[in-house]
Amino acid sequence: MTDFENPDYYINRELGLLAFNSRVLELAQDKRMPLLERLRFLCISSSNLDEFFEVRVGSLKQQQLLDIYACGADGLMPGEALKRIAELSKNLVEQQYSLLNKVMIPALKKEGIHFARRTHWDDVQRQWLSDYFDNELMPLLSPFGLDPAHPFPNVINKSLNFITELDGTDAFGRKIRAAIVQAPRTLPRIIRLPADIAPSENTFVFLSSILHAFIDRLFPGMTVDGCYQFRVTRNSNMYVDEEEIDDLLKAMKGELPHRNFGAAVRLEVADHCSETSFRYLQKHFELDDQDVYQVDGPVNLNRLMKVIDLIDKPKLRFAPFMPGSTHAIKKVGGNIFKAIRHRDILSHYPYQSFNTMLKLLDQAAKDDDVLAIKLTLYRAGENSAL
């Protein structure tokens, strides 16, 4: 008789999600895919991993914090699951950056799409970027010195930040060894160089590269010995007890702002970050070695999605797809209720048009015989008619 209590018959939910994300990354590695679509899948795998840490890893760490050591049907305790997650995630991240640096960037360069690294800027490009920093970036940057009189600033979930190592005294005569510079989310993470000073009209520079090159201007009279980008991922779960509150909507609105400042669950730092800064950040955010990810590139790969939108090269994308319409509904002049009286209709999105759903809702809203409309909505597009 089969023992359904045997954990060998079950897959851990978190490890299953990581396996799914590995398959997403495999699409980015697939040479049969159009190049920009491969870049899109790389960005999606990065975005998926962010959400995984915010929600799933956040939950497991919360269980540890509360000394809840219950395991699921798979038999993995929270600590064991977190250890295995770290092993698989670090391997996944290593594959992501290896794909970007060794495959994607060289392949994009062959198609006239360039990422200009600061070590390769010529004098004209450096001057243009210097002016860009002075006029567009510097007015929005406010460094936070780290000393006993100035505590570590609040770091927003998944925001781009820099830790700088300093030597000298500031304008007030204070000797400051380190500072934090936060990049506001209003700043573009990818900047396009003017075509007349670049190898092609599709030449881009990372915001992090510009800040690295000119960040010393934020510290007049001081020497910048090191500058390293970092990003913190925080527990973004919302903890609301539905039985203890009177107004769920109000309670949810109250919880939303706290999602940006939940407990840290992951730290991403540049792979050339000094040991001193690396350990300082790790200690401040109360993270173990397994929670720290050193990366060879921008700390948020998902920002590369913007590049895809800026490039007009149809041959590097999937051919446009037009979803089909439901013939059974067209036969009866578009009256959906009349059509479903004859038989059930299955609409398979995105292969069939979502207009069928919109028409159903529209006709139901106008029908006096309809008492209520109930549906499960996972996510709506930015310009969704819903």
Secondary structure, DSSP 8 states (H G I E B T S, - for coil): ---TT-GGG---HHHHHHHHHHHHHHHHH-TTS-HHHHHHHHHHHHHHHHHHIIIIIHHHHHHHHTT-----TT---HHHHHHHHHHHHHHHHHHHHHIIIIIIHHHHHHTTEEE--GGG--HHHHHHHHHHIIIIIGGG---EEEBTTB------TT--EEEEEEESB-TTS-B-SEEEEE--TTS-SEEE--GGGSSSSEEEEEHHHHHHHHGGGGSTTSEEEEEEEEEEEE-------TTS-S-HHHHHHHHGGGGGGS-EEEEEEETT--HHHHHHHHHHTT--GGGEEEESS-S-GGGGHHHHHH---GGGS------B--HHHHHTTT-HHHHHHHS-----TTTB-THHHHHHHHHHHH-TT------------TT---
